[in-house]
């Protein structure tokens, strides 16, 4: 499959609320994930726990939207601009907008960095 097809498959699963299924299918075992300028989280197991914790903190997902997607097949990089309106348990309602920059290898995400205000 090509980069665009893989990214669309990832976004389709996320759009159906199957975020952990998308993570299992499209992320490499040695994936490196970075939130803004925080230290990287290395490995699928560590990132899986981070994702589970994030998702378990959501009380209500009011809306979410993929605003833009860009691809560079020459470098296997995809950029996804997304928005989410969510209420977190004990923390209130937040509107989040971010850009995820993904590097793909062998049809899996090997590196992902999130850029957002906050």
TIGU-763562 format. One record per residue: residue in three letters; residue number from 1; x, y, z of N, C-alpha, C, O in turn; chain. Coordinates in steps of 0.02 Angstrom, whole numbers, plus 50000, padded with zeros to 5 digits. Atoms other than C-alpha are relative to their C-alpha. Layout:
code=Ala	pos=NUM	n_X=X	n_Y=Y	n_Z=Z	ca_X=X	ca_Y=Y	ca_Z=Z	c_X=X	c_Y=Y	c_Z=Z	o_X=X	o_Y=Y	o_Z=Z	unit=A
...
//
This chain:
code=Unk	pos=1	n_X=50042	n_Y=49940	n_Z=50000	ca_X=50000	ca_Y=50000	ca_Z=50000	c_X=50044	c_Y=50062	c_Z=50000	o_X=50102	o_Y=50060	o_Z=50020	unit=A
code=Unk	pos=2	n_X=49962	n_Y=49937	n_Z=50000	ca_X=50053	ca_Y=50179	ca_Z=49978	c_X=49986	c_Y=50040	c_Z=50064	o_X=49941	o_Y=50023	o_Z=50103	unit=A
code=Unk	pos=3	n_X=50005	n_Y=49959	n_Z=49940	ca_X=50072	ca_Y=50312	ca_Z=50112	c_X=49929	c_Y=50028	c_Z=50009	o_X=49901	o_Y=50024	o_Z=50064	unit=A
code=Unk	pos=4	n_X=50067	n_Y=49970	n_Z=49996	ca_X=49906	ca_Y=50397	ca_Z=50073	c_X=49948	c_Y=49949	c_Z=50022	o_X=49905	o_Y=49964	o_Z=50063	unit=A
code=Unk	pos=5	n_X=50048	n_Y=50053	n_Z=49982	ca_X=49810	ca_Y=50233	ca_Z=50086	c_X=50008	c_Y=49980	c_Z=50073	o_X=49958	o_Y=49970	o_Z=50108	unit=A
code=Unk	pos=6	n_X=49989	n_Y=50018	n_Z=49930	ca_X=49891	ca_Y=50190	ca_Z=50253	c_X=49975	c_Y=50055	c_Z=50047	o_X=49943	o_Y=50040	o_Z=50098	unit=A
code=Unk	pos=7	n_X=50023	n_Y=49945	n_Z=49958	ca_X=49857	ca_Y=50362	ca_Z=50327	c_X=49924	c_Y=50002	c_Z=50001	o_X=49894	o_Y=50012	o_Z=50054	unit=A
code=Unk	pos=8	n_X=50073	n_Y=50000	n_Z=50002	ca_X=49677	ca_Y=50354	ca_Z=50268	c_X=49971	c_Y=49942	c_Z=50041	o_X=49920	o_Y=49950	o_Z=50075	unit=A
code=Unk	pos=9	n_X=50021	n_Y=50057	n_Z=49958	ca_X=49659	ca_Y=50181	ca_Z=50348	c_X=50004	c_Y=50017	c_Z=50074	o_X=49959	o_Y=50000	o_Z=50112	unit=A
code=Unk	pos=10	n_X=49992	n_Y=49978	n_Z=49930	ca_X=49725	ca_Y=50252	ca_Z=50512	c_X=49944	c_Y=50048	c_Z=50019	o_X=49912	o_Y=50039	o_Z=50071	unit=A
code=Unk	pos=11	n_X=50052	n_Y=49950	n_Z=49985	ca_X=49606	ca_Y=50400	ca_Z=50505	c_X=49930	c_Y=49971	c_Z=50000	o_X=49888	o_Y=49992	o_Z=50039	unit=A
code=Unk	pos=12	n_X=50066	n_Y=50032	n_Z=50001	ca_X=49458	ca_Y=50290	ca_Z=50460	c_X=49986	c_Y=49964	c_Z=50067	o_X=49931	o_Y=49970	o_Z=50094	unit=A
code=Unk	pos=13	n_X=50009	n_Y=50034	n_Z=49935	ca_X=49484	ca_Y=50184	ca_Z=50617	c_X=49990	c_Y=50051	c_Z=50056	o_X=49947	o_Y=50042	o_Z=50099	unit=A
code=Unk	pos=14	n_X=50007	n_Y=49949	n_Z=49948	ca_X=49507	ca_Y=50338	ca_Z=50726	c_X=49931	c_Y=50033	c_Z=49995	o_X=49899	o_Y=50045	o_Z=50046	unit=A
code=Unk	pos=15	n_X=50067	n_Y=49970	n_Z=50011	ca_X=49349	ca_Y=50415	ca_Z=50650	c_X=49943	c_Y=49956	c_Z=50025	o_X=49890	o_Y=49982	o_Z=50041	unit=A
code=Unk	pos=16	n_X=50050	n_Y=50047	n_Z=49974	ca_X=49253	ca_Y=50259	ca_Z=50703	c_X=50007	c_Y=49990	c_Z=50075	o_X=49972	o_Y=49948	o_Z=50104	unit=A
code=Unk	pos=17	n_X=49990	n_Y=50007	n_Z=49928	ca_X=49314	ca_Y=50280	ca_Z=50881	c_X=50044	c_Y=49942	c_Z=50020	o_X=50046	o_Y=49922	o_Z=50078	unit=A
code=Unk	pos=18	n_X=49958	n_Y=50058	n_Z=49988	ca_X=49436	ca_Y=50135	ca_Z=50865	c_X=50074	c_Y=50021	c_Z=50004	o_X=50116	o_Y=49997	o_Z=49966	unit=A
code=Unk	pos=19	n_X=49932	n_Y=49972	n_Z=49995	ca_X=49592	ca_Y=50229	ca_Z=50921	c_X=50052	c_Y=49947	c_Z=50018	o_X=50106	o_Y=49947	o_Z=49990	unit=A
code=Unk	pos=20	n_X=49951	n_Y=50051	n_Z=49981	ca_X=49676	ca_Y=50081	ca_Z=51004	c_X=50009	c_Y=49948	c_Z=49945	o_X=50064	o_Y=49923	o_Z=49936	unit=A
code=Unk	pos=21	n_X=49992	n_Y=50044	n_Z=50058	ca_X=49640	ca_Y=49970	ca_Z=50854	c_X=50046	c_Y=50031	c_Z=49948	o_X=50088	o_Y=49997	o_Z=49919	unit=A
code=Unk	pos=22	n_X=49957	n_Y=49965	n_Z=50047	ca_X=49721	ca_Y=50102	ca_Z=50743	c_X=50072	c_Y=49998	c_Z=50025	o_X=50119	o_Y=49988	o_Z=49985	unit=A
code=Unk	pos=23	n_X=49933	n_Y=50002	n_Z=49971	ca_X=49870	ca_Y=50108	ca_Z=50862	c_X=50032	c_Y=49931	c_Z=49989	o_X=50089	o_Y=49927	o_Z=49967	unit=A
code=Unk	pos=24	n_X=49973	n_Y=50068	n_Z=50007	ca_X=49892	ca_Y=49918	ca_Z=50858	c_X=50017	c_Y=49984	c_Z=49927	o_X=50067	o_Y=49951	o_Z=49913	unit=A
code=Unk	pos=25	n_X=49990	n_Y=50018	n_Z=50071	ca_X=49878	ca_Y=49908	ca_Z=50668	c_X=50055	c_Y=50041	c_Z=49966	o_X=50091	o_Y=50015	o_Z=49924	unit=A
code=Unk	pos=26	n_X=49958	n_Y=49955	n_Z=50040	ca_X=49982	ca_Y=50058	ca_Z=50612	c_X=50063	c_Y=50025	c_Z=50034	o_X=50100	o_Y=50064	o_Z=50004	unit=A
code=Unk	pos=27	n_X=49940	n_Y=49975	n_Z=49966	ca_X=50118	ca_Y=50088	ca_Z=50742	c_X=50051	c_Y=49944	c_Z=50008	o_X=50034	o_Y=49887	o_Z=50025	unit=A
code=Unk	pos=28	n_X=49945	n_Y=50048	n_Z=49996	ca_X=50287	ca_Y=50000	ca_Z=50741	c_X=50016	c_Y=49984	c_Z=50073	o_X=50002	o_Y=50024	o_Z=50118	unit=A
code=Unk	pos=29	n_X=49981	n_Y=50021	n_Z=49932	ca_X=50350	ca_Y=49904	ca_Z=50894	c_X=50050	c_Y=50048	c_Z=50032	o_X=50050	o_Y=50057	o_Z=50093	unit=A
code=Unk	pos=30	n_X=49949	n_Y=49955	n_Z=49973	ca_X=50494	ca_Y=50028	ca_Z=50912	c_X=49982	c_Y=50074	c_Z=49988	o_X=50027	o_Y=50117	o_Z=49985	unit=A
code=Unk	pos=31	n_X=50022	n_Y=49932	n_Z=50014	ca_X=50390	ca_Y=50185	ca_Z=50880	c_X=50025	c_Y=50049	c_Z=50053	o_X=50029	o_Y=50033	o_Z=50112	unit=A
code=Unk	pos=32	n_X=49981	n_Y=49945	n_Z=49956	ca_X=50451	ca_Y=50349	ca_Z=50953	c_X=49946	c_Y=50054	c_Z=49993	o_X=49932	o_Y=50077	o_Z=49937	unit=A
code=Unk	pos=33	n_X=50052	n_Y=49948	n_Z=50001	ca_X=50316	ca_Y=50475	ca_Z=51002	c_X=50021	c_Y=50057	c_Z=50046	o_X=50048	o_Y=50046	o_Z=50100	unit=A
code=Unk	pos=34	n_X=49978	n_Y=49941	n_Z=49964	ca_X=50345	ca_Y=50653	ca_Z=51060	c_X=49942	c_Y=50050	c_Z=50004	o_X=49911	o_Y=50065	o_Z=49954	unit=A
code=Unk	pos=35	n_X=50049	n_Y=49947	n_Z=49989	ca_X=50225	ca_Y=50782	ca_Z=51135	c_X=50037	c_Y=50066	c_Z=50003	o_X=50076	o_Y=50077	o_Z=50050	unit=A
code=Unk	pos=36	n_X=49966	n_Y=49935	n_Z=50002	ca_X=50286	ca_Y=50957	ca_Z=51088	c_X=50075	c_Y=49990	c_Z=50013	o_X=50109	o_Y=49956	o_Z=49974	unit=A
code=Unk	pos=37	n_X=49929	n_Y=50006	n_Z=49985	ca_X=50458	ca_Y=50971	ca_Z=51169	c_X=50014	c_Y=49956	c_Z=50061	o_X=50066	o_Y=49962	o_Z=50092	unit=A
code=Unk	pos=38	n_X=49990	n_Y=50048	n_Z=49945	ca_X=50435	ca_Y=50835	ca_Z=51301	c_X=50050	c_Y=49946	c_Z=49978	o_X=50062	o_Y=49937	o_Z=49919	unit=A
code=Unk	pos=39	n_X=49956	n_Y=50057	n_Z=50018	ca_X=50556	ca_Y=50689	ca_Z=51310	c_X=49961	c_Y=49948	c_Z=49960	o_X=49901	o_Y=49938	o_Z=49972	unit=A
code=Unk	pos=40	n_X=50035	n_Y=50051	n_Z=50041	ca_X=50515	ca_Y=50553	ca_Z=51183	c_X=49979	c_Y=49940	c_Z=50041	o_X=50012	o_Y=49920	o_Z=50089	unit=A
code=Unk	pos=41	n_X=50021	n_Y=50064	n_Z=49973	ca_X=50416	ca_Y=50399	ca_Z=51231	c_X=50020	c_Y=49948	c_Z=49947	o_X=50001	o_Y=49953	o_Z=49889	unit=A
code=Unk	pos=42	n_X=49972	n_Y=50048	n_Z=50047	ca_X=50503	ca_Y=50250	ca_Z=51152	c_X=49969	c_Y=49931	c_Z=50011	o_X=49967	o_Y=49905	o_Z=50067	unit=A
code=Unk	pos=43	n_X=50027	n_Y=50068	n_Z=49998	ca_X=50421	ca_Y=50084	ca_Z=51110	c_X=49924	c_Y=49999	c_Z=50001	o_X=49891	o_Y=50042	o_Z=50030	unit=A
code=Unk	pos=44	n_X=50073	n_Y=50006	n_Z=50007	ca_X=50246	ca_Y=50026	ca_Z=51072	c_X=49967	c_Y=49988	c_Z=50068	o_X=49913	o_Y=50015	o_Z=50081	unit=A
code=Unk	pos=45	n_X=50030	n_Y=50015	n_Z=49934	ca_X=50213	ca_Y=49960	ca_Z=51249	c_X=49992	c_Y=50064	c_Z=50041	o_X=49939	o_Y=50076	o_Z=50070	unit=A
code=Unk	pos=46	n_X=50004	n_Y=49938	n_Z=49961	ca_X=50253	ca_Y=50127	ca_Z=51332	c_X=49949	c_Y=50048	c_Z=49970	o_X=49911	o_Y=50080	o_Z=50007	unit=A
code=Unk	pos=47	n_X=50047	n_Y=49956	n_Z=50033	ca_X=50153	ca_Y=50224	ca_Z=51203	c_X=49928	c_Y=49974	c_Z=50005	o_X=49881	o_Y=50013	o_Z=50009	unit=A
code=Unk	pos=48	n_X=50066	n_Y=50029	n_Z=49991	ca_X=50007	ca_Y=50104	ca_Z=51216	c_X=49971	c_Y=50021	c_Z=50068	o_X=49912	o_Y=50040	o_Z=50072	unit=A
code=Unk	pos=49	n_X=50023	n_Y=49980	n_Z=49933	ca_X=49995	ca_Y=50140	ca_Z=51403	c_X=49982	c_Y=50074	c_Z=50002	o_X=49933	o_Y=50093	o_Z=50034	unit=A
code=Unk	pos=50	n_X=50015	n_Y=49929	n_Z=50003	ca_X=50002	ca_Y=50327	ca_Z=51369	c_X=49933	c_Y=50011	c_Z=49966	o_X=49892	o_Y=50050	o_Z=49990	unit=A
code=Unk	pos=51	n_X=50063	n_Y=49993	n_Z=50037	ca_X=49860	ca_Y=50312	ca_Z=51242	c_X=49941	c_Y=49976	c_Z=50042	o_X=49889	o_Y=50009	o_Z=50044	unit=A
code=Unk	pos=52	n_X=50055	n_Y=50026	n_Z=49958	ca_X=49754	ca_Y=50206	ca_Z=51359	c_X=49984	c_Y=50049	c_Z=50057	o_X=49925	o_Y=50061	o_Z=50072	unit=A
code=Unk	pos=53	n_X=50011	n_Y=49951	n_Z=49946	ca_X=49778	ca_Y=50332	ca_Z=51500	c_X=49965	c_Y=50062	c_Z=49974	o_X=49919	o_Y=50087	o_Z=50006	unit=A
code=Unk	pos=54	n_X=50032	n_Y=49942	n_Z=50031	ca_X=49732	ca_Y=50477	ca_Z=51385	c_X=49926	c_Y=49985	c_Z=49987	o_X=49882	o_Y=50025	o_Z=50006	unit=A
code=Unk	pos=55	n_X=50069	n_Y=50017	n_Z=50018	ca_X=49575	ca_Y=50389	ca_Z=51323	c_X=49957	c_Y=49988	c_Z=50062	o_X=49898	o_Y=50005	o_Z=50062	unit=A
code=Unk	pos=56	n_X=50039	n_Y=50013	n_Z=49939	ca_X=49521	ca_Y=50334	ca_Z=51498	c_X=49983	c_Y=50065	c_Z=50037	o_X=49937	o_Y=50066	o_Z=50078	unit=A
code=Unk	pos=57	n_X=50013	n_Y=49936	n_Z=49968	ca_X=49527	ca_Y=50517	ca_Z=51553	c_X=49944	c_Y=50040	c_Z=49966	o_X=49924	o_Y=50092	o_Z=49992	unit=A
code=Unk	pos=58	n_X=50052	n_Y=49964	n_Z=50036	ca_X=49395	ca_Y=50569	ca_Z=51426	c_X=49932	c_Y=49982	c_Z=50029	o_X=49912	o_Y=49924	o_Z=50034	unit=A
code=Unk	pos=59	n_X=50069	n_Y=50009	n_Z=49976	ca_X=49222	ca_Y=50594	ca_Z=51500	c_X=49952	c_Y=50004	c_Z=49941	o_X=49908	o_Y=49961	o_Z=49934	unit=A
code=Unk	pos=60	n_X=50044	n_Y=49990	n_Z=50058	ca_X=49137	ca_Y=50660	ca_Z=51341	c_X=50040	c_Y=50027	c_Z=49942	o_X=50076	o_Y=50076	o_Z=49948	unit=A
code=Unk	pos=61	n_X=49972	n_Y=49974	n_Z=50062	ca_X=49199	ca_Y=50680	ca_Z=51164	c_X=49943	c_Y=50036	c_Z=49964	o_X=49897	o_Y=50004	o_Z=49937	unit=A
code=Unk	pos=62	n_X=50054	n_Y=49960	n_Z=50030	ca_X=49091	ca_Y=50822	ca_Z=51097	c_X=50005	c_Y=50001	c_Z=49924	o_X=49954	o_Y=49996	o_Z=49889	unit=A
code=Unk	pos=63	n_X=49990	n_Y=50001	n_Z=50072	ca_X=49167	ca_Y=50829	ca_Z=50924	c_X=50074	c_Y=49991	c_Z=49985	o_X=50117	o_Y=50005	o_Z=50027	unit=A
code=Unk	pos=64	n_X=49932	n_Y=50004	n_Z=50024	ca_X=49323	ca_Y=50792	ca_Z=50825	c_X=49999	c_Y=50007	c_Z=49924	o_X=49950	o_Y=49990	o_Z=49891	unit=A
code=Unk	pos=65	n_X=49997	n_Y=49987	n_Z=50072	ca_X=49380	ca_Y=50837	ca_Z=50651	c_X=50072	c_Y=49997	c_Z=49976	o_X=50117	o_Y=50023	o_Z=50008	unit=A
code=Unk	pos=66	n_X=49937	n_Y=49996	n_Z=50036	ca_X=49524	ca_Y=50807	ca_Z=50534	c_X=49994	c_Y=50060	c_Z=49954	o_X=49953	o_Y=50060	o_Z=49908	unit=A
code=Unk	pos=67	n_X=50006	n_Y=49938	n_Z=50039	ca_X=49554	ca_Y=50979	ca_Z=50461	c_X=50041	c_Y=49997	c_Z=49935	o_X=50017	o_Y=50018	o_Z=49882	unit=A
code=Unk	pos=68	n_X=49957	n_Y=50004	n_Z=50059	ca_X=49698	ca_Y=50945	ca_Z=50341	c_X=50047	c_Y=49940	c_Z=50006	o_X=50065	o_Y=49920	o_Z=50061	unit=A
code=Unk	pos=69	n_X=49952	n_Y=50054	n_Z=50003	ca_X=49811	ca_Y=50803	ca_Z=50287	c_X=50047	c_Y=50015	c_Z=49942	o_X=50025	o_Y=50033	o_Z=49887	unit=A
code=Unk	pos=70	n_X=49950	n_Y=49990	n_Z=50053	ca_X=49973	ca_Y=50820	ca_Z=50189	c_X=50047	c_Y=49940	c_Z=50000	o_X=50061	o_Y=49910	o_Z=50052	unit=A
code=Unk	pos=71	n_X=49957	n_Y=50059	n_Z=50009	ca_X=50087	ca_Y=50684	ca_Z=50120	c_X=50062	c_Y=50019	c_Z=49961	o_X=50059	o_Y=50062	o_Z=49917	unit=A
code=Unk	pos=72	n_X=49941	n_Y=49996	n_Z=50043	ca_X=50263	ca_Y=50674	ca_Z=50054	c_X=50025	c_Y=49928	c_Z=49991	o_X=50060	o_Y=49901	o_Z=50033	unit=A
code=Unk	pos=73	n_X=49983	n_Y=50071	n_Z=50014	ca_X=50285	ca_Y=50502	ca_Z=49976	c_X=50075	c_Y=49990	c_Z=49993	o_X=50100	o_Y=49935	o_Z=50005	unit=A
code=Unk	pos=74	n_X=49927	n_Y=50007	n_Z=50008	ca_X=50470	ca_Y=50537	ca_Z=49941	c_X=50035	c_Y=49990	c_Z=50067	o_X=50085	o_Y=49955	o_Z=50071	unit=A
code=Unk	pos=75	n_X=49969	n_Y=50006	n_Z=49934	ca_X=50509	ca_Y=50552	ca_Z=50127	c_X=49959	c_Y=49957	c_Z=50048	o_X=49979	o_Y=49947	o_Z=50105	unit=A
code=Unk	pos=76	n_X=50046	n_Y=50040	n_Z=49958	ca_X=50364	ca_Y=50444	ca_Z=50193	c_X=49978	c_Y=50037	c_Z=50062	o_X=49974	o_Y=50009	o_Z=50116	unit=A
code=Unk	pos=77	n_X=50024	n_Y=49958	n_Z=49945	ca_X=50303	ca_Y=50587	ca_Z=50301	c_X=49928	c_Y=50022	c_Z=49985	o_X=49911	o_Y=50042	o_Z=49929	unit=A
code=Unk	pos=78	n_X=50069	n_Y=49975	n_Z=50004	ca_X=50121	ca_Y=50630	ca_Z=50335	c_X=49990	c_Y=50051	c_Z=50056	o_X=50018	o_Y=50043	o_Z=50111	unit=A
code=Unk	pos=79	n_X=50017	n_Y=49950	n_Z=49949	ca_X=50054	ca_Y=50781	ca_Z=50429	c_X=49925	c_Y=50005	c_Z=50004	o_X=49890	o_Y=50013	o_Z=49954	unit=A
code=Unk	pos=80	n_X=50072	n_Y=50001	n_Z=49989	ca_X=49882	ca_Y=50779	ca_Z=50506	c_X=49982	c_Y=50057	c_Z=50048	o_X=50006	o_Y=50058	o_Z=50105	unit=A
code=Unk	pos=81	n_X=50024	n_Y=49944	n_Z=49960	ca_X=49798	ca_Y=50937	ca_Z=50572	c_X=49930	c_Y=49981	c_Z=50025	o_X=49884	o_Y=49970	o_Z=49985	unit=A
code=Unk	pos=82	n_X=50064	n_Y=50023	n_Z=49972	ca_X=49657	ca_Y=50891	ca_Z=50691	c_X=49975	c_Y=50046	c_Z=50056	o_X=50013	o_Y=50086	o_Z=50084	unit=A
code=Unk	pos=83	n_X=50033	n_Y=49962	n_Z=49947	ca_X=49535	ca_Y=50968	ca_Z=50814	c_X=49957	c_Y=49953	c_Z=50041	o_X=49927	o_Y=49906	o_Z=50014	unit=A
code=Unk	pos=84	n_X=50041	n_Y=50040	n_Z=49957	ca_X=49448	ca_Y=50892	ca_Z=50964	c_X=49970	c_Y=50044	c_Z=50055	o_X=50006	o_Y=50084	o_Z=50086	unit=A
code=Unk	pos=85	n_X=50035	n_Y=49966	n_Z=49945	ca_X=49319	ca_Y=50963	ca_Z=51086	c_X=49981	c_Y=49945	c_Z=50049	o_X=49940	o_Y=49902	o_Z=50034	unit=A
code=Unk	pos=86	n_X=50006	n_Y=50056	n_Z=49954	ca_X=49324	ca_Y=50853	ca_Z=51241	c_X=49994	c_Y=50024	c_Z=50072	o_X=50023	o_Y=50075	o_Z=50090	unit=A
code=Unk	pos=87	n_X=50002	n_Y=49988	n_Z=49928	ca_X=49278	ca_Y=50852	ca_Z=51424	c_X=50039	c_Y=49943	c_Z=50033	o_X=50024	o_Y=49884	o_Z=50023	unit=A
code=Unk	pos=88	n_X=49961	n_Y=50048	n_Z=49963	ca_X=49407	ca_Y=50766	ca_Z=51534	c_X=49972	c_Y=49991	c_Z=50070	o_X=49948	o_Y=50039	o_Z=50100	unit=A
code=Unk	pos=89	n_X=50023	n_Y=50015	n_Z=49933	ca_X=49359	ca_Y=50682	ca_Z=51696	c_X=50037	c_Y=50044	c_Z=50050	o_X=50098	o_Y=50042	o_Z=50054	unit=A
code=Unk	pos=90	n_X=49971	n_Y=49959	n_Z=49948	ca_X=49388	ca_Y=50806	ca_Z=51836	c_X=50040	c_Y=50060	c_Z=49976	o_X=50069	o_Y=50096	o_Z=50016	unit=A
code=Unk	pos=91	n_X=49959	n_Y=49945	n_Z=50026	ca_X=49471	ca_Y=50933	ca_Z=51721	c_X=49961	c_Y=50048	c_Z=49956	o_X=49988	o_Y=50100	o_Z=49937	unit=A
code=Unk	pos=92	n_X=50040	n_Y=49955	n_Z=50040	ca_X=49330	ca_Y=51011	ca_Z=51621	c_X=50007	c_Y=49992	c_Z=49925	o_X=50041	o_Y=49947	o_Z=49900	unit=A
code=Unk	pos=93	n_X=50004	n_Y=50002	n_Z=50073	ca_X=49300	ca_Y=51046	ca_Z=51439	c_X=50059	c_Y=50037	c_Z=49969	o_X=50077	o_Y=50092	o_Z=49992	unit=A
code=Unk	pos=94	n_X=49941	n_Y=49972	n_Z=50033	ca_X=49446	ca_Y=51081	ca_Z=51323	c_X=49991	c_Y=49993	c_Z=49924	o_X=49967	o_Y=49942	o_Z=49900	unit=A
code=Unk	pos=95	n_X=49996	n_Y=50005	n_Z=50072	ca_X=49461	ca_Y=51120	ca_Z=51139	c_X=50074	c_Y=49995	c_Z=49981	o_X=50114	o_Y=50038	o_Z=49999	unit=A
code=Unk	pos=96	n_X=49930	n_Y=50014	n_Z=50015	ca_X=49622	ca_Y=51047	ca_Z=51070	c_X=50010	c_Y=50000	c_Z=49924	o_X=49971	o_Y=49969	o_Z=49887	unit=A
code=Unk	pos=97	n_X=49982	n_Y=50000	n_Z=50071	ca_X=49701	ca_Y=51081	ca_Z=50902	c_X=50074	c_Y=49982	c_Z=49996	o_X=50115	o_Y=50010	o_Z=50032	unit=A
code=Unk	pos=98	n_X=49930	n_Y=50021	n_Z=50005	ca_X=49862	ca_Y=50996	ca_Z=50848	c_X=50017	c_Y=49978	c_Z=49930	o_X=49974	o_Y=49966	o_Z=49888	unit=A
code=Unk	pos=99	n_X=49973	n_Y=50029	n_Z=50061	ca_X=49971	ca_Y=50941	ca_Z=50705	c_X=50044	c_Y=49941	c_Z=50020	o_X=50089	o_Y=49949	o_Z=50061	unit=A
code=Unk	pos=100	n_X=49958	n_Y=50059	n_Z=49990	ca_X=50044	ca_Y=50766	ca_Z=50706	c_X=50042	c_Y=49990	c_Z=49938	o_X=50016	o_Y=49988	o_Z=49882	unit=A
code=Unk	pos=101	n_X=49954	n_Y=50013	n_Z=50056	ca_X=50198	ca_Y=50738	ca_Z=50598	c_X=50024	c_Y=49928	c_Z=50008	o_X=50057	o_Y=49911	o_Z=50057	unit=A
code=Unk	pos=102	n_X=49985	n_Y=50072	n_Z=49996	ca_X=50220	ca_Y=50553	ca_Z=50561	c_X=50051	c_Y=49980	c_Z=49947	o_X=50048	o_Y=50002	o_Z=49890	unit=A
code=Unk	pos=103	n_X=49954	n_Y=50032	n_Z=50046	ca_X=50365	ca_Y=50460	ca_Z=50483	c_X=49981	c_Y=49927	c_Z=49996	o_X=49977	o_Y=49893	o_Z=50047	unit=A
code=Unk	pos=104	n_X=50021	n_Y=50070	n_Z=50013	ca_X=50315	ca_Y=50293	ca_Z=50406	c_X=50057	c_Y=49961	c_Z=49970	o_X=50097	o_Y=49987	o_Z=49932	unit=A
code=Unk	pos=105	n_X=49952	n_Y=50047	n_Z=50030	ca_X=50423	ca_Y=50142	ca_Z=50365	c_X=49967	c_Y=49932	c_Z=49999	o_X=49940	o_Y=49909	o_Z=50049	unit=A
code=Unk	pos=106	n_X=50031	n_Y=50067	n_Z=50008	ca_X=50362	ca_Y=49974	ca_Z=50300	c_X=49927	c_Y=50000	c_Z=50022	o_X=49903	o_Y=49955	o_Z=50056	unit=A
code=Unk	pos=107	n_X=50072	n_Y=49992	n_Z=49988	ca_X=50181	ca_Y=50035	ca_Z=50313	c_X=49981	c_Y=50009	c_Z=50074	o_X=49924	o_Y=50000	o_Z=50093	unit=A
code=Unk	pos=108	n_X=50012	n_Y=49988	n_Z=49929	ca_X=50199	ca_Y=50076	ca_Z=50499	c_X=50029	c_Y=50068	c_Z=50020	o_X=50078	o_Y=50091	o_Z=49990	unit=A
code=Unk	pos=109	n_X=49973	n_Y=49938	n_Z=49974	ca_X=50225	ca_Y=50237	ca_Z=50596	c_X=50059	c_Y=49983	c_Z=50046	o_X=50052	o_Y=49944	o_Z=50094	unit=A
code=Unk	pos=110	n_X=49941	n_Y=50012	n_Z=49959	ca_X=50401	ca_Y=50238	ca_Z=50668	c_X=50017	c_Y=50060	c_Z=50043	o_X=50054	o_Y=50054	o_Z=50092	unit=A
code=Unk	pos=111	n_X=49988	n_Y=49940	n_Z=49961	ca_X=50404	ca_Y=50417	ca_Z=50731	c_X=49939	c_Y=50046	c_Z=49991	o_X=49914	o_Y=50055	o_Z=49936	unit=A
code=Unk	pos=112	n_X=50056	n_Y=49954	n_Z=50003	ca_X=50265	ca_Y=50539	ca_Z=50775	c_X=50012	c_Y=50055	c_Z=50051	o_X=50024	o_Y=50042	o_Z=50110	unit=A
code=Unk	pos=113	n_X=49994	n_Y=49942	n_Z=49955	ca_X=50279	ca_Y=50714	ca_Z=50848	c_X=49938	c_Y=50042	c_Z=49994	o_X=49913	o_Y=50057	o_Z=49940	unit=A
code=Unk	pos=114	n_X=50060	n_Y=49959	n_Z=49996	ca_X=50131	ca_Y=50816	ca_Z=50905	c_X=50019	c_Y=50072	c_Z=50017	o_X=50059	o_Y=50084	o_Z=50062	unit=A
code=Unk	pos=115	n_X=49989	n_Y=49929	n_Z=49988	ca_X=50133	ca_Y=51006	ca_Z=50897	c_X=49933	c_Y=50032	c_Z=50018	o_X=49884	o_Y=50026	o_Z=49980	unit=A
code=Unk	pos=116	n_X=50061	n_Y=49968	n_Z=49978	ca_X=50002	ca_Y=51103	ca_Z=50995	c_X=50017	c_Y=50053	c_Z=50052	o_X=50071	o_Y=50053	o_Z=50082	unit=A
code=Unk	pos=117	n_X=49992	n_Y=49948	n_Z=49949	ca_X=49979	ca_Y=51254	ca_Z=51108	c_X=49986	c_Y=49968	c_Z=50068	o_X=49938	o_Y=49931	o_Z=50077	unit=A
code=Unk	pos=118	n_X=50011	n_Y=50026	n_Z=49933	ca_X=49997	ca_Y=51211	ca_Z=51290	c_X=50057	c_Y=49966	c_Z=50025	o_X=50056	o_Y=49941	o_Z=50081	unit=A
//
